Amino acid sequence: MSTKSKQSGKQHPICVIGAGHVGLVAAACFAEMGNNVVCVDNDKKKIEGLKKKNMPFYEPGLEPLVKKNMSKKRLRFSSSLSGSLRSSEVVFIAVGTPPQADGSADLTALEHVARNVADALDSYKLIVEKSTVPVQTGLKIKETISRYRTKEGKFDVASNPEFLREGKAVYDFFHPDRIVLGVESAKAERILKDIYHGFKAPIVVTSLVTAELIKHASNSFLAMKISYMNAVARVCDLSGAQVEKVAQAMGYDRRIGKEFLRSGIGYGGFCFPKDVEAFQYISGKLGYEFRLLREVKAINDGQPVFFLNKIREHLWVLKGKRIAVWGLSFKPDTDDMRFAPSVPLIGELLAEGARVYAYDPQAAKEARQVFKDVLSPKGNFVLCKTAEEAASRADCLCLLTEWEEFRTADWNRVKRKMAYPLLADGRNMLDPGQVKQCGFHYIGIGRKG
Ligand SMILES: NC(=O)c1ccc[n+]([C@@H]2O[C@H](COP(=O)([O-])OP(=O)(O)OC[C@H]3O[C@@H](n4cnc5c(N)ncnc54)[C@H](O)[C@@H]3O)[C@@H](O)[C@H]2O)c1
């Protein structure tokens, strides 16, 4: 579906709860399809900002979509959950499901929403989980609504997991690889098919629990591919093999596929780390110890330390050294630093007494928050306005996010700025031969410099 195409299925007033990376994108895209959408969040500051057309985070293409649909009066924002629920037939829940200390998902926000739905149930409502939730969460939502409702309105609970990628969220929303509908009634299936009318993607209609499990199984599989290649990269390092050639040749096998075979300092973001843990947790609770996932996490957690060891091997003492970091967000085209590998790596560098000069094209605001306790002059963390400023007089330059700006840097000029030309490429994004020609010492992962 192109962003311009309008839905021709029957219209249903939509409420999206949670104006985050998933909720705000979904709300704007549903509105772009011609639906009347209200997007609700309990963060009043965020909603006030959105009412003034201020975006709460960076996501390419989202701002014009939000502005356009607000002007067309198809998209509005509210912090009143009960009022917004009453005026809607379909309620997409896109609140956060953050990890708890034991790895389980914190479902407090979902319970809160379910209780509000129970209060507002004066007519039929279809409650749709868009948040990533452990299998059987839908059953709990149903129980909660039934327990607390005071009115006799009917309802269904469905699951429609979201697979979008931050940085490409708008494109992904309109061009999904598949649409999963976990439903328990013909009515719920019909409504969701109305909403997704016009999409070319295959639609998988299944039970509520199966749909919930599909999302955890998919994300954990993708995380497993990354950890697998990071483990292969370790063997490459030890044996002198080149991991990118291994990945290339593996990828030609259609049973394996080319995607997600890149080795680096590990996955991050609000999905893979927490979903792997939550899937492992719920599997254990149901009676299956998913040990494979424990190893996926262990490999990933070890990557920043492994990378740091390589830098230390080269620089010997880190205390007092000036380390440039290019890239703080967990991947390019987003300012999201949740569970970004840059965070533990910088933490280790600072703990060893290094001074870190960091730059990210979009994540400076987030970084100021994440590193507020160690920001200079209090600590040894300096946020720079340009990549070049960060690299100036550095003993090592760490590349941690594959921003295009870094790929196309003038490496001769960067080298001249640095005190010592050590390039630690945490994403294997550069051609080692090319940067070595400019005079750099190169550290990669699973590849020779
Ligand atoms: N970020 C992604 O790329 C992505 C992709 C697919 C699925 N998901 C899943 O979608 C869900 C949301 O993720 P996100 O990245 O959008 O999170 P987010 O933190 O960006 O957004 C969540 C929003 O929900 C709001 N919220 C929390 N409790 C609320 C309540 N009780 N009432 C109203 N609003 C409330 C928060 O204020 C926040 O704005 C998670 O389960 C996540 O795993 C995320």
PDBQT file of the ligand as one rigid body, heavy atoms in Angstrom, charges set to zero:
ROOT
HETATM    1  N1  LIG A 501       9.949   0.250  18.988  1.00  0.00    +0.000 N 
HETATM    2  C1  LIG A 501       9.803  -0.690  18.054  1.00  0.00    +0.000 C 
HETATM    3  O1  LIG A 501      10.539  -0.738  17.059  1.00  0.00    +0.000 OA
HETATM    4  C2  LIG A 501       8.725  -1.716  18.198  1.00  0.00    +0.000 A 
HETATM    5  C3  LIG A 501       8.397  -2.534  17.099  1.00  0.00    +0.000 A 
HETATM    6  C4  LIG A 501       7.380  -3.481  17.240  1.00  0.00    +0.000 A 
HETATM    7  C5  LIG A 501       6.747  -3.645  18.468  1.00  0.00    +0.000 A 
HETATM    8  N2  LIG A 501       7.105  -2.860  19.522  1.00  0.00    +0.000 N 
HETATM    9  C6  LIG A 501       6.379  -3.028  20.780  1.00  0.00    +0.000 C 
HETATM   10  O2  LIG A 501       5.388  -2.018  20.885  1.00  0.00    +0.000 OA
HETATM   11  C7  LIG A 501       5.236  -1.611  22.242  1.00  0.00    +0.000 C 
HETATM   12  C8  LIG A 501       5.487  -0.129  22.357  1.00  0.00    +0.000 C 
HETATM   13  O3  LIG A 501       6.842   0.123  22.004  1.00  0.00    +0.000 OA
HETATM   14  P1  LIG A 501       7.340   1.595  21.698  1.00  0.00    +0.000 P 
HETATM   15  O4  LIG A 501       8.728   1.478  21.179  1.00  0.00    +0.000 OA
HETATM   16  O5  LIG A 501       6.318   2.311  20.899  1.00  0.00    +0.000 OA
HETATM   17  O6  LIG A 501       7.376   2.191  23.186  1.00  0.00    +0.000 OA
HETATM   18  P2  LIG A 501       7.461   3.725  23.587  1.00  0.00    +0.000 P 
HETATM   19  O7  LIG A 501       8.051   3.750  24.940  1.00  0.00    +0.000 OA
HETATM   20  O8  LIG A 501       8.103   4.496  22.492  1.00  0.00    +0.000 OA
HETATM   21  O9  LIG A 501       5.935   4.169  23.681  1.00  0.00    +0.000 OA
HETATM   22  C9  LIG A 501       5.032   3.720  24.640  1.00  0.00    +0.000 C 
HETATM   23  C10 LIG A 501       4.094   4.868  24.958  1.00  0.00    +0.000 C 
HETATM   24  O10 LIG A 501       3.048   4.374  25.794  1.00  0.00    +0.000 OA
HETATM   25  C11 LIG A 501       2.744   5.379  26.730  1.00  0.00    +0.000 C 
HETATM   26  N3  LIG A 501       2.048   4.779  27.859  1.00  0.00    +0.000 N 
HETATM   27  C12 LIG A 501       2.546   3.969  28.819  1.00  0.00    +0.000 A 
HETATM   28  N4  LIG A 501       1.580   3.624  29.682  1.00  0.00    +0.000 NA
HETATM   29  C13 LIG A 501       0.447   4.201  29.253  1.00  0.00    +0.000 A 
HETATM   30  C14 LIG A 501      -0.905   4.202  29.716  1.00  0.00    +0.000 A 
HETATM   31  N5  LIG A 501      -1.238   3.506  30.804  1.00  0.00    +0.000 N 
HETATM   32  N6  LIG A 501      -1.817   4.903  29.034  1.00  0.00    +0.000 NA
HETATM   33  C15 LIG A 501      -1.464   5.602  27.933  1.00  0.00    +0.000 A 
HETATM   34  N7  LIG A 501      -0.213   5.640  27.434  1.00  0.00    +0.000 NA
HETATM   35  C16 LIG A 501       0.730   4.942  28.102  1.00  0.00    +0.000 A 
HETATM   36  C17 LIG A 501       4.090   5.980  27.091  1.00  0.00    +0.000 C 
HETATM   37  O11 LIG A 501       3.966   7.265  27.663  1.00  0.00    +0.000 OA
HETATM   38  C18 LIG A 501       4.776   5.999  25.722  1.00  0.00    +0.000 C 
HETATM   39  O12 LIG A 501       4.558   7.230  25.049  1.00  0.00    +0.000 OA
HETATM   40  C19 LIG A 501       6.200  -2.474  23.053  1.00  0.00    +0.000 C 
HETATM   41  O13 LIG A 501       5.524  -3.602  23.518  1.00  0.00    +0.000 OA
HETATM   42  C20 LIG A 501       7.239  -2.875  22.022  1.00  0.00    +0.000 C 
HETATM   43  O14 LIG A 501       7.864  -4.087  22.348  1.00  0.00    +0.000 OA
HETATM   44  C21 LIG A 501       8.075  -1.889  19.416  1.00  0.00    +0.000 A 
ENDROOT
TORSDOF 0
